[in-house]
Amino acid sequence: MARMREPRFKKCRRLNLNVTGHPKAMKRQGNGQSRDAKKLSPYGVQLLEKQRLRGYYEVMEKQFRRYVKNAKSSNELTGEKLIKDLECRLDNMVYRMNFGSSIRQARQMVVHGHIRVNGKKVDIPSYAISEGDVITLAEKSRDIITFKENLSDAANHALPYIAYSPDQFSASLARYPQRDEIPIQIDDHLVVEFYAKQM
């Protein structure tokens, strides 16, 4: 399985955006490493925004293009459909539901079999979560200190489209998210414009 292995904080400084959510990710920001430290062409601005969106969800380019094609063929606004599909990936939902402290930890939890979807083991990070699906921490994994600490952090149980049940080691996608509810800083139309010239 192909993965992004670039150091997380370095990537954030290059993109000039905290795509990992870590409080220390931008500590050394402003030392000229970011791509937008110099004036960018319109193409460069679109490319940067596309890389930022990929950075949030840590999706490789080949898979990301499939999400774009799917979004373009839907009846919804392309940018909103693209982000909704990425947001509803299993690895991202595990992160948003506070099972994992980062998208990378959440993906590892999925691959290693710590997660159940509607009572069944699912170990595919890109698995699409549907409205009403219940995600649960496997019973054998509930004594792992790291996971218990993640779940007990009530400050992160704040997204309106997720129903949190930390006492039951579970959470569910109560409804599909609205674009303005998804906690990422991205101009969707720039990403759509970037691929409009390539597909």
C-alpha positions as CSV (number, residue, x, y, z in Angstrom):
1,M,0.0,0.0,0.0
2,A,1.5,3.3,-1.1
3,R,1.8,5.9,1.7
4,M,3.0,9.4,2.2
5,R,6.2,9.1,4.2
6,E,7.3,12.8,4.2
7,P,7.9,14.3,7.6
8,R,4.6,15.9,8.7
9,F,5.9,19.2,10.0
10,K,8.1,19.7,7.0
11,K,5.1,19.2,4.8
12,C,3.0,21.7,6.7
13,R,5.8,24.3,6.4
14,R,6.1,23.7,2.7
15,L,2.4,24.0,2.1
16,N,2.2,26.9,4.6
17,L,-0.8,25.3,6.2
18,N,-1.2,23.0,9.2
19,V,-2.7,20.0,7.4
20,T,-1.9,17.6,10.3
21,G,-3.7,19.5,13.1
22,H,-0.7,19.2,15.4
23,P,-0.3,22.3,17.6
24,K,3.5,22.4,16.9
25,A,3.4,21.8,13.2
26,M,3.9,25.5,12.2
27,K,6.4,26.3,15.0
28,R,9.2,27.1,12.5
29,Q,6.9,28.7,9.9
30,G,8.2,31.7,8.0
31,N,11.8,30.6,7.2
32,G,11.2,30.7,3.4
33,Q,10.4,27.0,3.0
34,S,6.7,27.4,1.9
35,R,5.8,27.3,-1.8
36,D,3.9,30.5,-1.5
37,A,6.9,32.4,-0.1
38,K,7.3,33.8,-3.6
39,K,4.6,35.0,-6.0
40,L,2.9,32.1,-7.7
41,S,1.4,31.9,-11.2
42,P,-2.4,31.1,-11.4
43,Y,-1.4,27.5,-12.1
44,G,1.0,27.5,-9.1
45,V,-1.8,28.7,-6.8
46,Q,-4.1,25.9,-8.1
47,L,-1.4,23.3,-7.7
48,L,-0.6,24.4,-4.2
49,E,-4.3,24.2,-3.2
50,K,-4.6,20.7,-4.7
51,Q,-1.5,19.6,-2.7
52,R,-2.9,21.1,0.5
53,L,-6.2,19.1,0.0
54,R,-4.2,15.9,-0.6
55,G,-2.1,16.8,2.5
56,Y,-5.2,17.0,4.7
57,Y,-6.3,13.4,3.8
58,E,-2.9,12.0,2.9
59,V,-4.1,10.5,-0.4
60,M,-1.8,9.6,-3.2
61,E,-2.2,11.3,-6.6
62,K,-3.5,8.3,-8.5
63,Q,-6.3,7.7,-5.9
64,F,-7.0,11.4,-5.6
65,R,-7.7,11.6,-9.3
66,R,-10.3,8.9,-9.0
67,Y,-12.0,10.9,-6.3
68,V,-12.0,13.9,-8.7
69,K,-13.4,11.9,-11.6
70,N,-16.2,10.5,-9.3
71,A,-17.0,14.0,-8.1
72,K,-17.2,15.4,-11.7
73,S,-19.6,12.7,-12.7
74,S,-22.0,13.3,-9.8
75,N,-25.0,15.7,-9.8
76,E,-23.5,17.7,-6.8
77,L,-21.1,20.6,-7.0
78,T,-17.7,19.0,-7.9
79,G,-15.7,20.7,-5.2
80,E,-18.2,19.9,-2.4
81,K,-18.6,16.3,-3.6
82,L,-14.9,15.8,-3.7
83,I,-14.3,17.0,-0.2
84,K,-17.4,15.1,1.2
85,D,-16.1,11.8,-0.3
86,L,-12.6,12.4,1.2
87,E,-14.1,13.3,4.5
88,C,-16.1,10.1,4.6
89,R,-13.1,7.8,4.1
90,L,-12.9,5.3,6.9
91,D,-9.4,6.4,8.0
92,N,-10.5,10.0,8.2
93,M,-13.7,9.2,10.1
94,V,-11.6,7.2,12.6
95,Y,-9.5,10.4,13.1
96,R,-12.5,12.7,13.3
97,M,-14.3,10.4,15.7
98,N,-11.2,10.7,18.0
99,F,-10.1,7.1,17.9
100,G,-6.8,8.2,16.5
101,S,-4.8,11.4,17.3
102,S,-3.8,11.9,13.7
103,I,-4.8,10.7,10.2
104,R,-1.7,8.5,10.2
105,Q,-2.4,6.8,13.5
106,A,-6.1,6.4,12.4
107,R,-5.0,4.7,9.2
108,Q,-2.6,2.4,11.1
109,M,-5.5,1.4,13.4
110,V,-7.7,0.5,10.4
111,V,-5.0,-1.5,8.7
112,H,-4.1,-3.4,11.9
113,G,-7.7,-4.5,12.4
114,H,-8.6,-2.3,15.4
115,I,-11.8,-0.9,13.8
116,R,-15.2,-2.4,13.2
117,V,-17.9,-0.9,10.9
118,N,-21.4,-2.0,11.8
119,G,-19.9,-4.8,13.8
120,K,-17.7,-6.1,11.0
121,K,-13.9,-5.8,10.7
122,V,-12.9,-3.4,7.9
123,D,-9.2,-2.9,7.3
124,I,-9.3,-0.8,4.1
125,P,-8.5,2.9,4.9
126,S,-10.4,4.2,1.8
127,Y,-13.6,2.4,2.7
128,A,-16.5,4.8,2.2
129,I,-18.5,5.4,5.3
130,S,-22.3,6.0,4.7
131,E,-24.8,7.9,6.7
132,G,-25.8,5.9,9.8
133,D,-22.7,3.7,9.8
134,V,-21.4,2.9,13.3
135,I,-17.6,2.7,13.9
136,T,-16.5,0.8,16.9
137,L,-13.1,0.1,18.5
138,A,-12.5,-3.7,18.5
139,E,-13.1,-5.3,21.9
140,K,-9.5,-6.6,22.1
141,S,-8.2,-3.0,21.5
142,R,-10.1,-1.2,24.2
143,D,-7.4,-1.7,26.9
144,I,-4.8,0.1,24.8
145,I,-3.9,3.2,26.8
146,T,-3.3,5.4,23.7
147,F,-6.7,4.7,22.2
148,K,-8.5,5.2,25.6
149,E,-6.8,8.6,26.0
150,N,-7.8,9.6,22.5
151,L,-11.5,8.7,23.1
152,S,-11.6,10.4,26.5
153,D,-10.6,13.8,25.1
154,A,-14.1,15.3,25.0
155,A,-12.7,18.6,23.6
156,N,-12.4,16.9,20.2
157,H,-16.0,15.6,20.2
158,A,-17.4,18.7,18.4
159,L,-18.3,17.9,14.8
160,P,-22.1,18.2,14.2
161,Y,-22.3,15.4,11.7
162,I,-20.8,12.8,14.1
163,A,-22.6,11.2,17.0
164,Y,-20.0,10.4,19.7
165,S,-20.4,7.5,22.2
166,P,-17.0,7.3,23.9
167,D,-18.4,5.2,26.8
168,Q,-19.4,2.6,24.2
169,F,-16.1,2.9,22.3
170,S,-18.0,4.0,19.2
171,A,-19.2,6.8,17.1
172,S,-21.4,7.1,14.0
173,L,-21.9,9.3,11.0
174,A,-25.2,10.9,11.9
175,R,-25.5,12.5,8.5
176,Y,-23.3,13.6,5.6
177,P,-21.4,16.7,6.4
178,Q,-22.1,20.2,4.9
179,R,-19.1,21.8,3.3
180,D,-18.8,24.6,5.8
181,E,-18.8,22.1,8.7
182,I,-15.7,20.3,7.5
183,P,-12.7,21.6,9.4
184,I,-10.3,22.3,6.5
185,Q,-9.1,25.5,4.9
186,I,-9.4,24.9,1.2
187,D,-10.7,26.8,-1.8
188,D,-12.5,24.0,-3.6
189,H,-12.8,25.8,-6.9
190,L,-9.1,26.1,-7.3
191,V,-8.7,22.3,-7.1
192,V,-11.5,21.8,-9.6
193,E,-10.0,24.4,-11.9
194,F,-6.6,22.6,-11.7
195,Y,-8.1,19.3,-12.9
196,A,-10.4,20.9,-15.4
197,K,-7.3,21.4,-17.6
198,Q,-6.1,17.9,-17.2
199,M,-9.2,15.6,-17.5
